[in-house]
């Protein structure tokens, strides 16, 4: 584990050295320019999602109201299946303002409360059965502090600390009831180091370029983690290109992840299923497949429809495994689907319909999947 952390820090240093080796005049010309970036967007939420039921709430974002190029982002959300999701994010400078710019320091603070009254666990492995699901309540409280630097328009690095508590309770009868009842509330903070090479033209709606992200998440006693000890490496590559014009986009993403450690919280294992960025398979339930390692590929074609509305078609592919030697590509699962997009000034609203051998699922959320 220590060697993996040293490797990640080495790569971070390498990115910094290569950044400073770039032409200084070019770097100066790509600093965040002066001027006002003031804007705001707000949207009420009324939706349905197979994993959470009927959802309602609101999202709002305010940019540069303090004239510091900062942003405030707030999400308040409840659902009929018992999700309670409240998020506040402060970014300085705003993530879109700093895109493809050099900057000496960025700061992000994210406070999040997420409680699922009807969370589901299906067991581990690609052979886990849908019928073996066990229901319980899953509650996470977390506060993330993240510091970053844009060395060049393409290269950036960040390091963050995630304060986090995880609780499991109200376990219902099912195949994994005893396993879940044995779990205790955990104080499981961790440190994240992220290296990025990003040539894309936007964080909100990229239409060209690529992103290569290397992330190392480390939880250990010397970092304050009382109930968790793990190291999780994620390699994420994304490519964007226009096909028939300036407004349609072909987007591709592939992600590989592996986690190792002596004490891994259950849902920190590599996961596939649902509509979240790092585990998205839109034809399967949230956390449908869980294990130490995973492979994920997402392919999307995004196209304009009318005014601020757009659409997309997609295919998702994925696999999980306990060890590299146990990968069985013949058991790779797949889904496909289509969706709608609403493009606001400061964020994207997405609705996706996913189809797989386990049924049809509907997702409503904010931001592109990747």
BALOBA-1460 file (C-alpha; in Angstrom, 3 decimals):
// residues 370
<rec num="1" residu="x" x="0.000" y="0.000" z="0.000"/>
<rec num="2" residu="x" x="2.838" y="2.364" z="0.901"/>
<rec num="3" residu="x" x="4.504" y="1.686" z="-2.457"/>
<rec num="4" residu="x" x="1.274" y="2.526" z="-4.305"/>
<rec num="5" residu="x" x="1.033" y="5.848" z="-2.459"/>
<rec num="6" residu="x" x="4.670" y="6.615" z="-3.258"/>
<rec num="7" residu="x" x="4.001" y="5.816" z="-6.921"/>
<rec num="8" residu="x" x="1.013" y="8.205" z="-7.003"/>
<rec num="9" residu="x" x="3.039" y="10.979" z="-5.369"/>
<rec num="10" residu="x" x="5.860" y="10.366" z="-7.855"/>
<rec num="11" residu="x" x="3.439" y="10.783" z="-10.759"/>
<rec num="12" residu="x" x="2.124" y="13.972" z="-9.186"/>
<rec num="13" residu="x" x="5.687" y="15.336" z="-8.962"/>
<rec num="14" residu="x" x="6.365" y="14.270" z="-12.543"/>
<rec num="15" residu="x" x="3.295" y="16.167" z="-13.739"/>
<rec num="16" residu="x" x="4.488" y="19.249" z="-11.860"/>
<rec num="17" residu="x" x="7.973" y="19.075" z="-13.363"/>
<rec num="18" residu="x" x="6.632" y="18.607" z="-16.892"/>
<rec num="19" residu="x" x="4.232" y="21.494" z="-16.337"/>
<rec num="20" residu="x" x="6.982" y="23.881" z="-15.320"/>
<rec num="21" residu="x" x="8.974" y="22.778" z="-18.355"/>
<rec num="22" residu="x" x="6.270" y="24.289" z="-20.605"/>
<rec num="23" residu="x" x="6.756" y="27.685" z="-22.240"/>
<rec num="24" residu="x" x="6.246" y="30.391" z="-19.576"/>
<rec num="25" residu="x" x="4.751" y="32.907" z="-22.003"/>
<rec num="26" residu="x" x="2.083" y="30.390" z="-22.988"/>
<rec num="27" residu="x" x="1.223" y="29.820" z="-19.328"/>
<rec num="28" residu="x" x="0.836" y="33.554" z="-18.707"/>
<rec num="29" residu="x" x="-1.536" y="33.915" z="-21.643"/>
<rec num="30" residu="x" x="-3.777" y="31.180" z="-20.284"/>
<rec num="31" residu="x" x="-4.245" y="32.500" z="-16.753"/>
<rec num="32" residu="x" x="-7.837" y="33.139" z="-15.717"/>
<rec num="33" residu="x" x="-8.653" y="36.512" z="-17.334"/>
<rec num="34" residu="x" x="-10.164" y="39.381" z="-15.328"/>
<rec num="35" residu="x" x="-13.772" y="40.429" z="-15.625"/>
<rec num="36" residu="x" x="-17.161" y="39.425" z="-14.295"/>
<rec num="37" residu="x" x="-18.379" y="35.825" z="-14.510"/>
<rec num="38" residu="x" x="-21.570" y="36.484" z="-12.588"/>
<rec num="39" residu="x" x="-24.427" y="34.085" z="-13.339"/>
<rec num="40" residu="x" x="-26.944" y="31.897" z="-11.613"/>
<rec num="41" residu="x" x="-29.167" y="28.922" z="-12.417"/>
<rec num="42" residu="x" x="-31.989" y="27.349" z="-10.423"/>
<rec num="43" residu="x" x="-34.223" y="24.364" z="-11.132"/>
<rec num="44" residu="x" x="-37.014" y="22.618" z="-9.223"/>
<rec num="45" residu="x" x="-36.795" y="18.821" z="-9.201"/>
<rec num="46" residu="x" x="-39.680" y="16.425" z="-9.794"/>
<rec num="47" residu="x" x="-38.639" y="13.036" z="-11.183"/>
<rec num="48" residu="x" x="-38.735" y="9.259" z="-10.970"/>
<rec num="49" residu="x" x="-35.801" y="6.864" z="-10.613"/>
<rec num="50" residu="x" x="-36.035" y="3.078" z="-10.163"/>
<rec num="51" residu="x" x="-33.475" y="3.165" z="-7.360"/>
<rec num="52" residu="x" x="-35.025" y="6.020" z="-5.356"/>
<rec num="53" residu="x" x="-38.664" y="6.277" z="-6.499"/>
<rec num="54" residu="x" x="-40.416" y="9.646" z="-6.984"/>
<rec num="55" residu="x" x="-37.979" y="12.447" z="-6.194"/>
<rec num="56" residu="x" x="-38.556" y="16.120" z="-5.440"/>
<rec num="57" residu="x" x="-36.409" y="19.074" z="-4.444"/>
<rec num="58" residu="x" x="-34.359" y="21.847" z="-6.016"/>
<rec num="59" residu="x" x="-30.880" y="22.710" z="-7.295"/>
<rec num="60" residu="x" x="-29.311" y="26.160" z="-7.523"/>
<rec num="61" residu="x" x="-25.879" y="27.492" z="-8.469"/>
<rec num="62" residu="x" x="-24.497" y="31.016" z="-8.047"/>
<rec num="63" residu="x" x="-21.263" y="32.089" z="-9.735"/>
<rec num="64" residu="x" x="-19.056" y="35.132" z="-8.975"/>
<rec num="65" residu="x" x="-21.543" y="36.952" z="-6.732"/>
<rec num="66" residu="x" x="-18.656" y="37.783" z="-4.353"/>
<rec num="67" residu="x" x="-16.513" y="38.873" z="-7.352"/>
<rec num="68" residu="x" x="-13.875" y="36.260" z="-6.470"/>
<rec num="69" residu="x" x="-14.766" y="33.920" z="-9.382"/>
<rec num="70" residu="x" x="-16.221" y="31.563" z="-6.791"/>
<rec num="71" residu="x" x="-19.350" y="29.426" z="-6.992"/>
<rec num="72" residu="x" x="-21.950" y="28.164" z="-4.521"/>
<rec num="73" residu="x" x="-23.920" y="25.044" z="-5.434"/>
<rec num="74" residu="x" x="-26.841" y="23.681" z="-3.413"/>
<rec num="75" residu="x" x="-28.941" y="20.517" z="-3.848"/>
<rec num="76" residu="x" x="-31.923" y="19.622" z="-1.644"/>
<rec num="77" residu="x" x="-33.535" y="16.309" z="-2.518"/>
<rec num="78" residu="x" x="-35.992" y="13.783" z="-1.037"/>
<rec num="79" residu="x" x="-37.611" y="10.695" z="-2.553"/>
<rec num="80" residu="x" x="-40.501" y="8.293" z="-1.975"/>
<rec num="81" residu="x" x="-38.129" y="5.345" z="-1.387"/>
<rec num="82" residu="x" x="-36.467" y="7.260" z="1.380"/>
<rec num="83" residu="x" x="-33.412" y="8.970" z="-0.048"/>
<rec num="84" residu="x" x="-32.496" y="12.159" z="1.758"/>
<rec num="85" residu="x" x="-29.712" y="13.909" z="-0.182"/>
<rec num="86" residu="x" x="-28.445" y="17.372" z="0.737"/>
<rec num="87" residu="x" x="-25.271" y="18.834" z="-0.805"/>
<rec num="88" residu="x" x="-23.503" y="22.175" z="-0.460"/>
<rec num="89" residu="x" x="-20.409" y="22.918" z="-2.563"/>
<rec num="90" residu="x" x="-18.171" y="25.980" z="-2.529"/>
<rec num="91" residu="x" x="-15.474" y="26.286" z="-5.215"/>
<rec num="92" residu="x" x="-12.802" y="28.979" z="-5.642"/>
<rec num="93" residu="x" x="-12.415" y="29.528" z="-8.506"/>
<rec num="94" residu="x" x="-15.464" y="27.840" z="-10.014"/>
<rec num="95" residu="x" x="-14.619" y="24.572" z="-11.755"/>
<rec num="96" residu="x" x="-15.787" y="25.822" z="-15.162"/>
<rec num="97" residu="x" x="-13.906" y="29.131" z="-14.847"/>
<rec num="98" residu="x" x="-10.658" y="27.280" z="-14.128"/>
<rec num="99" residu="x" x="-11.128" y="24.877" z="-17.067"/>
<rec num="100" residu="x" x="-8.130" y="24.977" z="-19.470"/>
<rec num="101" residu="x" x="-6.462" y="27.685" z="-17.380"/>
<rec num="102" residu="x" x="-3.381" y="27.930" z="-15.203"/>
<rec num="103" residu="x" x="-4.067" y="28.864" z="-11.593"/>
<rec num="104" residu="x" x="-1.848" y="28.895" z="-8.472"/>
<rec num="105" residu="x" x="-4.417" y="27.384" z="-6.119"/>
<rec num="106" residu="x" x="-7.999" y="26.141" z="-6.127"/>
<rec num="107" residu="x" x="-10.145" y="25.216" z="-3.152"/>
<rec num="108" residu="x" x="-13.317" y="23.121" z="-3.028"/>
<rec num="109" residu="x" x="-15.412" y="22.449" z="0.049"/>
<rec num="110" residu="x" x="-18.219" y="19.920" z="-0.226"/>
<rec num="111" residu="x" x="-20.587" y="19.006" z="2.605"/>
<rec num="112" residu="x" x="-22.919" y="16.103" z="1.857"/>
<rec num="113" residu="x" x="-25.573" y="14.112" z="3.708"/>
<rec num="114" residu="x" x="-26.975" y="11.054" z="1.936"/>
<rec num="115" residu="x" x="-29.404" y="8.639" z="3.562"/>
<rec num="116" residu="x" x="-31.155" y="5.733" z="1.819"/>
<rec num="117" residu="x" x="-33.960" y="4.107" z="3.803"/>
<rec num="118" residu="x" x="-34.206" y="1.276" z="1.256"/>
<rec num="119" residu="x" x="-30.630" y="0.556" z="0.156"/>
<rec num="120" residu="x" x="-29.945" y="-2.826" z="-1.457"/>
<rec num="121" residu="x" x="-27.028" y="-5.251" z="-1.258"/>
<rec num="122" residu="x" x="-26.737" y="-8.063" z="-3.834"/>
<rec num="123" residu="x" x="-23.552" y="-9.754" z="-2.643"/>
<rec num="124" residu="x" x="-20.157" y="-9.659" z="-4.313"/>
<rec num="125" residu="x" x="-18.951" y="-10.842" z="-7.695"/>
<rec num="126" residu="x" x="-20.181" y="-10.787" z="-11.270"/>
<rec num="127" residu="x" x="-22.275" y="-13.926" z="-10.554"/>
<rec num="128" residu="x" x="-24.310" y="-12.292" z="-7.762"/>
<rec num="129" residu="x" x="-28.059" y="-12.833" z="-8.244"/>
<rec num="130" residu="x" x="-30.666" y="-10.097" z="-8.427"/>
<rec num="131" residu="x" x="-33.100" y="-12.197" z="-6.358"/>
<rec num="132" residu="x" x="-30.653" y="-12.371" z="-3.428"/>
<rec num="133" residu="x" x="-30.897" y="-8.645" z="-2.624"/>
<rec num="134" residu="x" x="-31.201" y="-7.594" z="1.016"/>
<rec num="135" residu="x" x="-32.653" y="-4.239" z="2.087"/>
<rec num="136" residu="x" x="-31.348" y="-1.928" z="4.828"/>
<rec num="137" residu="x" x="-30.745" y="1.739" z="5.656"/>
<rec num="138" residu="x" x="-27.423" y="3.274" z="4.582"/>
<rec num="139" residu="x" x="-26.371" y="6.694" z="5.862"/>
<rec num="140" residu="x" x="-23.285" y="8.708" z="4.933"/>
<rec num="141" residu="x" x="-22.164" y="12.070" z="6.321"/>
<rec num="142" residu="x" x="-19.094" y="13.584" z="4.700"/>
<rec num="143" residu="x" x="-17.100" y="16.776" z="4.415"/>
<rec num="144" residu="x" x="-14.454" y="17.079" z="1.701"/>
<rec num="145" residu="x" x="-11.638" y="19.631" z="1.601"/>
<rec num="146" residu="x" x="-9.822" y="19.718" z="-1.733"/>
<rec num="147" residu="x" x="-6.826" y="21.811" z="-2.817"/>
<rec num="148" residu="x" x="-5.564" y="21.898" z="-6.386"/>
<rec num="149" residu="x" x="-3.252" y="23.629" z="-8.806"/>
<rec num="150" residu="x" x="-3.405" y="24.136" z="-12.559"/>
<rec num="151" residu="x" x="0.216" y="23.908" z="-13.684"/>
<rec num="152" residu="x" x="-0.661" y="24.406" z="-17.367"/>
<rec num="153" residu="x" x="-3.966" y="24.523" z="-19.261"/>
<rec num="154" residu="x" x="-3.749" y="20.728" z="-19.608"/>
<rec num="155" residu="x" x="-2.032" y="19.521" z="-16.417"/>
<rec num="156" residu="x" x="-3.455" y="19.850" z="-12.924"/>
<rec num="157" residu="x" x="-3.202" y="18.027" z="-9.618"/>
<rec num="158" residu="x" x="-5.204" y="18.029" z="-6.406"/>
<rec num="159" residu="x" x="-5.076" y="16.547" z="-2.947"/>
<rec num="160" residu="x" x="-8.046" y="16.278" z="-0.635"/>
<rec num="161" residu="x" x="-9.199" y="14.916" z="2.685"/>
<rec num="162" residu="x" x="-12.624" y="13.347" z="3.108"/>
<rec num="163" residu="x" x="-14.059" y="13.306" z="6.640"/>
<rec num="164" residu="x" x="-16.705" y="10.576" z="6.606"/>
<rec num="165" residu="x" x="-18.963" y="8.448" z="8.785"/>
<rec num="166" residu="x" x="-20.897" y="5.464" z="7.427"/>
<rec num="167" residu="x" x="-23.791" y="3.736" z="9.180"/>
<rec num="168" residu="x" x="-25.785" y="0.566" z="8.354"/>
<rec num="169" residu="x" x="-29.032" y="-0.271" z="10.190"/>
<rec num="170" residu="x" x="-32.693" y="-1.386" z="9.891"/>
<rec num="171" residu="x" x="-31.613" y="-4.549" z="8.066"/>
<rec num="172" residu="x" x="-34.548" y="-6.507" z="6.623"/>
<rec num="173" residu="x" x="-34.729" y="-10.271" z="6.250"/>
<rec num="174" residu="x" x="-32.760" y="-11.617" z="3.292"/>
<rec num="175" residu="x" x="-29.832" y="-13.753" z="2.235"/>
<rec num="176" residu="x" x="-27.250" y="-11.214" z="3.497"/>
<rec num="177" residu="x" x="-29.099" y="-10.068" z="6.623"/>
<rec num="178" residu="x" x="-26.563" y="-11.565" z="9.053"/>
<rec num="179" residu="x" x="-23.617" y="-10.075" z="7.134"/>
<rec num="180" residu="x" x="-25.169" y="-6.609" z="7.145"/>
<rec num="181" residu="x" x="-26.214" y="-6.746" z="10.822"/>
<rec num="182" residu="x" x="-22.613" y="-7.523" z="11.734"/>
<rec num="183" residu="x" x="-21.478" y="-4.219" z="10.219"/>
<rec num="184" residu="x" x="-20.940" y="-1.339" z="12.617"/>
<rec num="185" residu="x" x="-20.943" y="2.407" z="12.219"/>
<rec num="186" residu="x" x="-17.588" y="3.456" z="10.770"/>
<rec num="187" residu="x" x="-15.456" y="6.575" z="10.948"/>
<rec num="188" residu="x" x="-13.651" y="6.130" z="7.628"/>
<rec num="189" residu="x" x="-11.933" y="9.295" z="6.313"/>
<rec num="190" residu="x" x="-9.448" y="9.030" z="3.486"/>
<rec num="191" residu="x" x="-6.982" y="11.090" z="1.445"/>
<rec num="192" residu="x" x="-7.323" y="11.445" z="-2.337"/>
<rec num="193" residu="x" x="-4.575" y="12.418" z="-4.773"/>
<rec num="194" residu="x" x="-5.718" y="13.173" z="-8.339"/>
<rec num="195" residu="x" x="-3.561" y="13.828" z="-11.396"/>
<rec num="196" residu="x" x="-5.261" y="15.126" z="-14.521"/>
<rec num="197" residu="x" x="-4.321" y="15.709" z="-18.147"/>
<rec num="198" residu="x" x="-7.316" y="17.521" z="-19.608"/>
<rec num="199" residu="x" x="-7.587" y="19.010" z="-23.105"/>
<rec num="200" residu="x" x="-11.407" y="19.136" z="-23.142"/>
<rec num="201" residu="x" x="-13.084" y="22.482" z="-23.773"/>
<rec num="202" residu="x" x="-15.580" y="22.410" z="-20.886"/>
<rec num="203" residu="x" x="-16.274" y="20.756" z="-17.540"/>
<rec num="204" residu="x" x="-20.035" y="21.174" z="-17.955"/>
<rec num="205" residu="x" x="-20.550" y="20.169" z="-21.597"/>
<rec num="206" residu="x" x="-17.334" y="18.991" z="-23.298"/>
<rec num="207" residu="x" x="-17.496" y="18.639" z="-27.076"/>
<rec num="208" residu="x" x="-13.850" y="17.976" z="-27.963"/>
<rec num="209" residu="x" x="-10.596" y="16.893" z="-26.348"/>
<rec num="210" residu="x" x="-9.850" y="14.241" z="-23.752"/>
<rec num="211" residu="x" x="-9.346" y="13.740" z="-20.009"/>
<rec num="212" residu="x" x="-6.980" y="11.310" z="-18.337"/>
<rec num="213" residu="x" x="-7.438" y="11.014" z="-14.570"/>
<rec num="214" residu="x" x="-5.343" y="8.988" z="-12.131"/>
<rec num="215" residu="x" x="-6.726" y="8.876" z="-8.598"/>
<rec num="216" residu="x" x="-5.408" y="7.234" z="-5.446"/>
<rec num="217" residu="x" x="-7.672" y="7.025" z="-2.372"/>
<rec num="218" residu="x" x="-5.904" y="6.003" z="0.838"/>
<rec num="219" residu="x" x="-7.407" y="5.244" z="4.259"/>
<rec num="220" residu="x" x="-5.077" y="4.375" z="7.120"/>
<rec num="221" residu="x" x="-4.648" y="4.844" z="10.850"/>
<rec num="222" residu="x" x="-1.922" y="7.473" z="10.451"/>
<rec num="223" residu="x" x="-4.401" y="9.510" z="8.350"/>
<rec num="224" residu="x" x="-7.026" y="9.440" z="11.103"/>
<rec num="225" residu="x" x="-9.103" y="6.540" z="9.805"/>
<rec num="226" residu="x" x="-10.163" y="4.555" z="12.853"/>
<rec num="227" residu="x" x="-12.329" y="1.946" z="11.101"/>
<rec num="228" residu="x" x="-10.933" y="1.596" z="7.570"/>
<rec num="229" residu="x" x="-7.655" y="0.659" z="5.923"/>
<rec num="230" residu="x" x="-7.486" y="0.482" z="2.136"/>
<rec num="231" residu="x" x="-5.843" y="1.786" z="-1.009"/>
<rec num="232" residu="x" x="-7.955" y="2.305" z="-4.142"/>
<rec num="233" residu="x" x="-6.441" y="3.146" z="-7.532"/>
<rec num="234" residu="x" x="-8.625" y="4.466" z="-10.371"/>
<rec num="235" residu="x" x="-7.579" y="5.160" z="-13.967"/>
<rec num="236" residu="x" x="-10.227" y="7.024" z="-15.977"/>
<rec num="237" residu="x" x="-9.885" y="8.025" z="-19.657"/>
<rec num="238" residu="x" x="-12.519" y="10.096" z="-21.514"/>
<rec num="239" residu="x" x="-12.605" y="11.217" z="-25.146"/>
<rec num="240" residu="x" x="-14.912" y="13.771" z="-26.819"/>
<rec num="241" residu="x" x="-15.260" y="14.665" z="-30.509"/>
<rec num="242" residu="x" x="-17.737" y="16.395" z="-32.814"/>
<rec num="243" residu="x" x="-19.017" y="14.166" z="-35.612"/>
<rec num="244" residu="x" x="-21.461" y="15.918" z="-37.955"/>
<rec num="245" residu="x" x="-21.287" y="19.490" z="-36.677"/>
<rec num="246" residu="x" x="-20.348" y="21.741" z="-33.763"/>
<rec num="247" residu="x" x="-23.219" y="20.647" z="-31.514"/>
<rec num="248" residu="x" x="-23.294" y="16.859" z="-31.699"/>
<rec num="249" residu="x" x="-20.726" y="14.879" z="-29.674"/>
<rec num="250" residu="x" x="-19.391" y="11.342" z="-29.667"/>
<rec num="251" residu="x" x="-18.142" y="10.593" z="-26.136"/>
<rec num="252" residu="x" x="-16.273" y="7.536" z="-24.891"/>
<rec num="253" residu="x" x="-15.030" y="6.615" z="-21.418"/>
<rec num="254" residu="x" x="-13.123" y="3.625" z="-20.047"/>
<rec num="255" residu="x" x="-12.318" y="3.140" z="-16.363"/>
<rec num="256" residu="x" x="-10.308" y="0.551" z="-14.437"/>
<rec num="257" residu="x" x="-10.262" y="0.382" z="-10.638"/>
<rec num="258" residu="x" x="-8.819" y="-1.878" z="-7.953"/>
<rec num="259" residu="x" x="-8.972" y="-1.714" z="-4.152"/>
<rec num="260" residu="x" x="-6.797" y="-3.526" z="-1.639"/>
<rec num="261" residu="x" x="-6.693" y="-3.396" z="2.136"/>
<rec num="262" residu="x" x="-7.369" y="-5.085" z="5.443"/>
<rec num="263" residu="x" x="-10.555" y="-3.176" z="6.342"/>
<rec num="264" residu="x" x="-12.683" y="-1.982" z="3.413"/>
<rec num="265" residu="x" x="-16.141" y="-0.470" z="4.072"/>
<rec num="266" residu="x" x="-18.715" y="-2.472" z="2.113"/>
<rec num="267" residu="x" x="-19.598" y="0.113" z="-0.524"/>
<rec num="268" residu="x" x="-16.027" y="1.305" z="-0.982"/>
<rec num="269" residu="x" x="-15.486" y="-1.870" z="-2.995"/>
<rec num="270" residu="x" x="-15.454" y="-1.336" z="-6.763"/>
<rec num="271" residu="x" x="-19.083" y="-1.047" z="-7.829"/>
<rec num="272" residu="x" x="-21.140" y="-1.194" z="-11.032"/>
<rec num="273" residu="x" x="-24.795" y="-0.273" z="-11.487"/>
<rec num="274" residu="x" x="-26.974" y="2.811" z="-11.291"/>
<rec num="275" residu="x" x="-26.497" y="6.313" z="-12.633"/>
<rec num="276" residu="x" x="-23.514" y="7.615" z="-10.661"/>
<rec num="277" residu="x" x="-20.397" y="8.786" z="-12.498"/>
<rec num="278" residu="x" x="-17.883" y="6.170" z="-11.361"/>
<rec num="279" residu="x" x="-20.165" y="3.101" z="-11.505"/>
<rec num="280" residu="x" x="-22.711" y="3.964" z="-14.198"/>
<rec num="281" residu="x" x="-24.542" y="1.064" z="-15.824"/>
<rec num="282" residu="x" x="-27.975" y="2.433" z="-16.534"/>
<rec num="283" residu="x" x="-29.719" y="-0.896" z="-17.125"/>
<rec num="284" residu="x" x="-28.844" y="-2.250" z="-13.668"/>
<rec num="285" residu="x" x="-29.672" y="-1.311" z="-10.099"/>
<rec num="286" residu="x" x="-27.378" y="0.789" z="-7.926"/>
<rec num="287" residu="x" x="-24.392" y="-1.255" z="-6.660"/>
<rec num="288" residu="x" x="-25.673" y="-4.299" z="-8.547"/>
<rec num="289" residu="x" x="-22.147" y="-5.742" z="-8.938"/>
<rec num="290" residu="x" x="-19.475" y="-5.331" z="-6.268"/>
<rec num="291" residu="x" x="-15.901" y="-6.646" z="-5.889"/>
<rec num="292" residu="x" x="-12.261" y="-5.567" z="-5.491"/>
<rec num="293" residu="x" x="-11.652" y="-4.716" z="-9.145"/>
<rec num="294" residu="x" x="-13.760" y="-3.486" z="-12.037"/>
<rec num="295" residu="x" x="-13.679" y="-2.480" z="-15.679"/>
<rec num="296" residu="x" x="-16.218" y="-0.020" z="-17.094"/>
<rec num="297" residu="x" x="-16.774" y="1.372" z="-20.602"/>
<rec num="298" residu="x" x="-19.415" y="3.948" z="-21.597"/>
<rec num="299" residu="x" x="-20.162" y="5.075" z="-25.158"/>
<rec num="300" residu="x" x="-22.545" y="7.966" z="-25.899"/>
<rec num="301" residu="x" x="-23.689" y="9.954" z="-28.901"/>
<rec num="302" residu="x" x="-25.107" y="13.346" z="-27.813"/>
<rec num="303" residu="x" x="-27.077" y="15.442" z="-30.286"/>
<rec num="304" residu="x" x="-29.123" y="18.682" z="-30.280"/>
<rec num="305" residu="x" x="-32.930" y="18.591" z="-30.541"/>
<rec num="306" residu="x" x="-34.280" y="22.129" z="-30.121"/>
<rec num="307" residu="x" x="-33.257" y="25.268" z="-28.240"/>
<rec num="308" residu="x" x="-31.700" y="24.118" z="-24.900"/>
<rec num="309" residu="x" x="-32.846" y="20.505" z="-25.312"/>
<rec num="310" residu="x" x="-30.718" y="17.621" z="-26.541"/>
<rec num="311" residu="x" x="-30.735" y="13.845" z="-26.667"/>
<rec num="312" residu="x" x="-28.342" y="10.917" z="-26.461"/>
<rec num="313" residu="x" x="-28.043" y="7.189" z="-27.122"/>
<rec num="314" residu="x" x="-25.612" y="5.020" z="-25.162"/>
<rec num="315" residu="x" x="-24.103" y="1.621" z="-24.415"/>
<rec num="316" residu="x" x="-22.528" y="0.620" z="-21.066"/>
<rec num="317" residu="x" x="-20.218" y="-2.386" z="-20.522"/>
<rec num="318" residu="x" x="-18.698" y="-3.649" z="-17.270"/>
<rec num="319" residu="x" x="-17.160" y="-6.446" z="-15.247"/>
<rec num="320" residu="x" x="-15.975" y="-6.986" z="-11.641"/>
<rec num="321" residu="x" x="-13.490" y="-9.474" z="-10.155"/>
<rec num="322" residu="x" x="-11.776" y="-10.362" z="-6.841"/>
<rec num="323" residu="x" x="-8.278" y="-10.719" z="-8.373"/>
<rec num="324" residu="x" x="-6.768" y="-10.035" z="-11.793"/>
<rec num="325" residu="x" x="-6.301" y="-13.744" z="-12.384"/>
<rec num="326" residu="x" x="-10.046" y="-14.304" z="-11.926"/>
<rec num="327" residu="x" x="-11.270" y="-11.967" z="-14.683"/>
<rec num="328" residu="x" x="-13.769" y="-13.721" z="-16.982"/>
<rec num="329" residu="x" x="-14.460" y="-11.480" z="-19.979"/>
<rec num="330" residu="x" x="-17.227" y="-13.844" z="-21.062"/>
<rec num="331" residu="x" x="-19.256" y="-12.654" z="-18.081"/>
<rec num="332" residu="x" x="-19.072" y="-8.963" z="-19.019"/>
<rec num="333" residu="x" x="-22.511" y="-7.369" z="-18.603"/>
<rec num="334" residu="x" x="-23.994" y="-4.735" z="-20.927"/>
<rec num="335" residu="x" x="-26.922" y="-2.355" z="-21.252"/>
<rec num="336" residu="x" x="-28.091" y="0.247" z="-23.748"/>
<rec num="337" residu="x" x="-30.497" y="3.151" z="-23.805"/>
<rec num="338" residu="x" x="-31.428" y="6.690" z="-24.731"/>
<rec num="339" residu="x" x="-31.943" y="9.950" z="-22.920"/>
<rec num="340" residu="x" x="-32.733" y="13.660" z="-22.892"/>
<rec num="341" residu="x" x="-30.589" y="16.637" z="-21.867"/>
<rec num="342" residu="x" x="-31.471" y="20.149" z="-20.701"/>
<rec num="343" residu="x" x="-28.558" y="22.568" z="-21.013"/>
<rec num="344" residu="x" x="-28.585" y="25.348" z="-18.399"/>
<rec num="345" residu="x" x="-25.995" y="28.126" z="-18.092"/>
<rec num="346" residu="x" x="-24.160" y="26.475" z="-15.190"/>
<rec num="347" residu="x" x="-25.129" y="22.792" z="-15.319"/>
<rec num="348" residu="x" x="-26.711" y="20.041" z="-17.409"/>
<rec num="349" residu="x" x="-29.867" y="18.142" z="-16.462"/>
<rec num="350" residu="x" x="-30.025" y="14.550" z="-17.722"/>
<rec num="351" residu="x" x="-32.737" y="11.904" z="-18.021"/>
<rec num="352" residu="x" x="-31.698" y="8.400" z="-19.122"/>
<rec num="353" residu="x" x="-33.683" y="5.246" z="-19.905"/>
<rec num="354" residu="x" x="-31.503" y="2.114" z="-19.584"/>
<rec num="355" residu="x" x="-32.372" y="-1.397" z="-20.818"/>
<rec num="356" residu="x" x="-30.743" y="-4.697" z="-19.807"/>
<rec num="357" residu="x" x="-31.648" y="-8.344" z="-19.233"/>
<rec num="358" residu="x" x="-32.762" y="-7.308" z="-15.737"/>
<rec num="359" residu="x" x="-35.311" y="-4.776" z="-16.954"/>
<rec num="360" residu="x" x="-35.758" y="-1.087" z="-17.747"/>
<rec num="361" residu="x" x="-34.537" y="1.711" z="-15.496"/>
<rec num="362" residu="x" x="-35.027" y="5.480" z="-15.455"/>
<rec num="363" residu="x" x="-32.499" y="8.016" z="-14.126"/>
<rec num="364" residu="x" x="-32.751" y="11.759" z="-13.557"/>
<rec num="365" residu="x" x="-29.693" y="13.663" z="-12.386"/>
<rec num="366" residu="x" x="-27.348" y="16.588" z="-12.992"/>
<rec num="367" residu="x" x="-24.299" y="16.719" z="-15.225"/>
<rec num="368" residu="x" x="-23.180" y="14.369" z="-17.960"/>
<rec num="369" residu="x" x="-22.207" y="10.896" z="-16.781"/>
<rec num="370" residu="x" x="-18.675" y="11.717" z="-17.966"/>
